[in-house]
Amino acid sequence: MSFFLEVLIGGLLAGVMYSLVALGFVLIFKASGVFNFAQGSMVFLAALTFVSLLERGVDFWLALAIALAVMVVLAVAIERVVLRPLVNQPPITLFMATIGLTFVLDGLSQLVWGSQPHGLEIGVADVPIDWLTEKWNVSVSRFDLFAAAVAGALVAALAVFFQKTRIGRALRAVADDHQAALAVGIPLQHIWAIVWAVAGFVALVAGVLWGARNGVQYSLTFLALKALPVLILGGFESIPGAIVGGLIVGASEKLAEVYIGPMVGGGVESWFPYVLAIAFLLVRPEGLFGEKIIDRV
């Protein structure tokens, strides 16, 4: 039982970090209806900028502030230069634009900062918490717990922002009906710029946490693919859905790797979330927290 709990807790903590990546997708899709395939590249660019500044002797907090400024400026520029001219175009056009943007950001990141992998230390060791090991015989990583706490706090702050602030209410109005929001005087372009800036901030936090866990390298870009099952399970427009979907994916992939992996030769963790997502699509394609769309013929 202690081993099962150890695997389950480790999976849940990893799932919170998956939720953080998925959150960037949810914010943009919720406000503009655009599936931003470039979110993974934004995570990579943010982490690479931050760690490169640290290696050049910049203070930790100053490097974090500079990286945040870079991501906010970049996100606003993407909205204004790439996506704003494509307003009212078919969704597939916007989606293809974000795919092209993925390769542009990947190339720009490595052109400016180089392509070599980097180690990133943020002052939290990836070691078991002693008192949990001694008292319950359960090994839980100190870093995973810290990362989950940061991700959870950010998700909670964004949820309050959406529910309680004037800008948050405007964002929800835009998400519900663009035309109605325009009719009551809500400037869509300003709202979309804010959403993309927040998504850039989320990308920075995700990049720092995942970079500290796995190293800052090109593979961070593929976190976007890891977030897809989370979005399918939770719903593309739901912040609570991103959290629940991340927890389900994180726990299920770890448990499947431990208990199913030995039967099939291992490697289950890399593909099991996608099998789960496909099965879920057959039952509830809109996700756990997504709104069911009924087309009248």
Order of alpha helices (4+ residues) and beta strands (2+ residues): alpha-alpha-alpha-alpha-alpha-alpha-alpha-alpha-alpha-alpha-alpha-alpha-alpha
